[in-house]
Amino acid sequence: MKMDDVIARINELAKKHKSVGLTPEEEVERAALRREYIDSMVGNLKGHLDNTYYVDEQGNKEKLKKKGE
């Protein structure tokens, strides 16, 4: 499922939750879609950080290190 479709479905379920409530099946679906969205966003952020460099005062380019390295 494309992320646009996931977001659209999450929004549909949110509107329904506010108006009439969700069935147990819809609550499970909403939780799964939210997890999929969060996992996608975290993966994208990690990908960006893995390819991020900083330049020090002398012009040396260094890759960001993970916390604790």
N, C-alpha and C positions, 0 to 999 in steps of 0.2 A: 504494500500500500504506500502510495506517495505521501510525503509528509504534509502536503497541502490537504490531502484527503483526511489524514489523521487529525489535523487541527480542526478541520471543518466538522468532523464527527464529534470531537471533544466539545466543541462549541454547541452543537445541537443538543448533546446530552446535558450540558450545563443549563441551557435554556429550559429544557424539559424538567430538570431537577428543581429549578426555581419555580416553575409554574405548577406542575402536577405531581412531581416526584418520579423516581425511577424504580423499575422492577429490579429484583435481585440480579437477574441476568444482565441488565443494563449497567448496574453498578460494577459488576465484574468486568464488563467490556470497557467501561470508563477507566477503571484502574489499570487494565492492560494497555489501553491507548496512552494513558498518562505515562506509564513506565516506558513504553516505546519512544515517546517524545523526549522524555528526560534522558534516556540512554543515547538517543541520537544527538542531543545537544551536548552532552558530556563528551561523546566521541569526537564531535566537531571541535570543541574547545581543546581537547587533548591534541588533536591533529594540528591545530594552529600553534599551540605552545611548543610542540615538538619541532616545528619549523621556524621558531622565533629566535632571533639572534639579537644581541645588543653590542654596541660599539663603545669601548672605553675611551678615556681622554686621549690616549695615544693612537686611536684609530684602529685598534685591534678588534676584530670581530669574534665574538664568543657565543657559543650556543647556550641557551638557558639550561640550567641544571635542575634536576628534580630536587625537591626538598630533602635535605639530609646527605646529599652527595658532596 
